[in-house]
Amino acid sequence: MTVSLGVPQSDVDSVLALAVSPPSVAIVLGSGLSGLADVAADSRSMPYADLKGFPAVGNVVGHAGRLVTGSLGDTPVLMFQGRVHQYQGSSAWEAAYPARLAAAVGCETLIVTNAAGGVSFDLHTGDIVLISDHMNLMGTNPLTGWPGPDGGNPFIPMRDAYDPDLREIARVAAAEENLTLADGVYAGLLGPCYETPAEVAYLRGVGADIVGMSTVPEVIAARALGLRVLGFSLVTNAAAGEGLSHSEVLEAGRVAADDLSRLMIAILRKL
């Protein structure tokens, strides 16, 4: 096991044996967004259960629970169809396993996607938000107790957690694809319950545009390991909306998934 990453060598070997070409970009696909893996060339997959280091938790509806290798826009990619959430009983360290595995197999870039509630009044269901920054309101951190990737300084700067150059590439790609791309700050909460109206008002007041229950641990770990990060939220509901349900989130993801997939492929062609 690589001590600094907490990734069994058998997992690294399994991923590299599965892939036709060693992946350079890893993509975490959130609730209802796993369809991107279906359009990858040379696609091969394996369930998370076959990876010794992947936390053993039950799959959330909308998360397929498998790892996929292949190519998108001629870029070799490693895709995670679904993720581990802390509300399932996992630690922040465990929730960050996709980022740690991506680094261990040699990826240089991590793209995270999620379904999120719209906090800003300017956002509507179906909007794609380019994450400019995040707020870690989960009360935990994947670097707690971890001395850093080389046993060194765990005090990782997070000023440009979401790479400015990658975000500019995303904006150009969106314009070329005639897609509207909003900018927003993502607030990460522990979950699993949705936010109360008072909590949404608080989040709006402190500068959050979107809110969700994932992503933050992966991004922190990725930055600690030197990966460049690009992030997208798909607004699938108004936070604290009346009649809110997980099925509503999945349906909104299904409707907008084609646009997000098209945008992702356009971005990868530019990397």
Secondary structure as UniProt FT lines:
FT   TURN            3..6
FT   HELIX           9..18
FT   STRAND          25..29
FT   TURN            31..32
FT   HELIX           34..39
FT   STRAND          41..47
FT   HELIX           48..50
FT   TURN            52..53
FT   TURN            61..62
FT   STRAND          66..72
FT   TURN            73..74
FT   STRAND          75..81
FT   HELIX           86..88
FT   HELIX           92..95
FT   HELIX           97..104
FT   TURN            105..106
FT   STRAND          109..118
FT   TURN            121..122
FT   TURN            125..126
FT   STRAND          128..136
FT   TURN            142..145
FT   TURN            149..150
FT   TURN            159..160
FT   HELIX           164..176
FT   TURN            177..178
FT   STRAND          181..188
FT   HELIX           197..205
FT   TURN            206..207
FT   STRAND          210..212
FT   HELIX           216..224
FT   TURN            225..226
FT   STRAND          228..238
FT   TURN            239..240
FT   TURN            242..243
FT   HELIX           246..270
//
